[in-house]
Amino acid sequence: MGTQLLVTGGAITKIEEAAAAPGTQVEVRDLFFNTPARRKFLKTTTTEFSHISQVVQQASLAWPRMQFRLRHNGQDVFEHAAVSSYRDRVLQVYGARFLDQTVEVRGERPGSRLEGFTISPVHTRAARSPQELFVNHRPVKNATVLHAIYDGYGSFLAKGRHPQFVFFLEVDSDRIDVNVHPMKREVRFVDQELVHQMVRQAVGEALGGSHQERQMNRLLDGSSGFQDQSASSFGLTGWPGWPTRLAGGNSETTTGRPHGPGTYAAQQTNDQGSVRDESAPGLSVQESMHRYLVERGLHVTPLGQIGGVFLVAQVGSELQVIDQHTAHERVLFERLWRAWLSQAIPCQPLLIPEPIDLPAHSAVLLQRHVSDLEKLGLTIEPFGSASFVIRTVPALLGNFDYASLIQDLLEDLSQWNSVSSLEARVRPVLASLACHGAVRAGRALELPEIKTLIEDWIREGLPTTCPHGRRVALRLPEEELSRIFGRA
């Protein structure tokens, strides 16, 4: 037997015994019947349900030994059976793919204990989500822990990439202050340095002994699977039906969205516990966003590659060192942008549709923008309550990690309601598409491939930055070289 409690308009109207299974069930009806003013500030049903599903999902992560079921419009959105470990709950919420890409993190100090999962360096993304921290079973934000996580990655975290993690921290009640935020969304630790040290060390040790680190080393050594792919697979020479040679210098320059810090080393924490960005100038290009004047018949002589990341070539009379990823990213962005303006983004069907599983609130967001993404060459169809299949992708992009792309696109799409201009909405999405389709750092290129990529970049007007604001090339004119070596 259980107890049924009925509350109407804030007053208890009924308390009686009732047959019930173990557990607690909360049912809300006509929530705003006597406070209509509140209803005016509600967003769309889709948006509000996305917030609700995120709250329930966080509760299920915090309490894995409890069963959670969420229903919407008479249909089950998800049901998480009670499990015995955080690992099993993370598997239920985020799926096997996410769990396979993470390393387990454990740490302990007097009065505090850490358990959780963080993404391996190989799989870090531009999008931050998910970054979930639970302190004593409560979802919170804390700058100290966040800084420690980034610090634990150190040089493993590439510029512009962020770790995705789910951490569960238990701290003795006398060592923590939970009365920092009206909604209890922030906490303050009595010994912040001890917590920071524990988290940083636990993350560093987990990454240092992981199989993913060895994968990272192979990637940086140029021994990844990319080496067997030709230049055409990265869209360097165009696709059938797409012009290989395009008129350069006539497309518009964009600064894109600001690029986030690669590490937290240059950030400080203010009195309210939030992170204040005081990153160095190197995190964003300081030069103005102008294009170099394109000379007719500019000749390219490829000289080689440095560390699988930078291309060295003589362009006209200049020596140039070019970031292969940012250069290719900008080339793809310009082509996608022109195709979108002409409403003719070429797409190609996948031989085998790519399945993706998302958390409930992310699935709601993606479902809302399926038709928008289709106009950009991405055909995505629902395949269950929180599962989808990708059927077509923009043909310009070649092969890439589609599931990782969707995660980054979700962050772009979440900002759509705050941007009125359609062009301003589309630019970040196209930038993410270009970033995922571009040749990666660590991919060895042959001299013909280097020449093709640089020539494509020249045809686009030698833009100085990628869509996200990172520098493309370092120029050394012949006059500058002569001055350096005392020949001026």
Secondary structure as UniProt FT lines:
FT   STRAND          2..8
FT   TURN            9..10
FT   STRAND          11..18
FT   TURN            31..34
FT   HELIX           36..39
FT   TURN            40..41
FT   HELIX           45..62
FT   TURN            64..65
FT   STRAND          68..72
FT   TURN            73..74
FT   STRAND          75..80
FT   HELIX           86..100
FT   STRAND          102..109
FT   TURN            110..111
FT   STRAND          112..119
FT   HELIX           121..123
FT   STRAND          131..135
FT   TURN            136..137
FT   STRAND          138..139
FT   HELIX           143..153
FT   HELIX           154..156
FT   TURN            159..160
FT   STRAND          165..171
FT   HELIX           173..175
FT   STRAND          176..177
FT   TURN            179..180
FT   TURN            182..183
FT   STRAND          188..189
FT   TURN            190..191
FT   HELIX           192..208
FT   HELIX           211..220
FT   TURN            221..222
FT   HELIX           225..228
FT   HELIX           231..234
FT   TURN            240..241
FT   TURN            265..266
FT   STRAND          267..269
FT   TURN            271..272
FT   STRAND          275..277
FT   HELIX           281..283
FT   TURN            296..297
FT   STRAND          300..306
FT   TURN            307..309
FT   STRAND          310..315
FT   TURN            316..317
FT   STRAND          318..323
FT   HELIX           324..341
FT   TURN            342..343
FT   STRAND          347..357
FT   HELIX           360..368
FT   HELIX           370..374
FT   TURN            375..377
FT   STRAND          379..382
FT   STRAND          387..394
FT   HELIX           395..397
FT   HELIX           402..413
FT   TURN            414..415
FT   HELIX           416..418
FT   HELIX           422..437
FT   TURN            441..442
FT   HELIX           447..459
FT   TURN            460..461
FT   TURN            467..468
FT   STRAND          473..476
FT   HELIX           478..484
FT   TURN            485..486
//
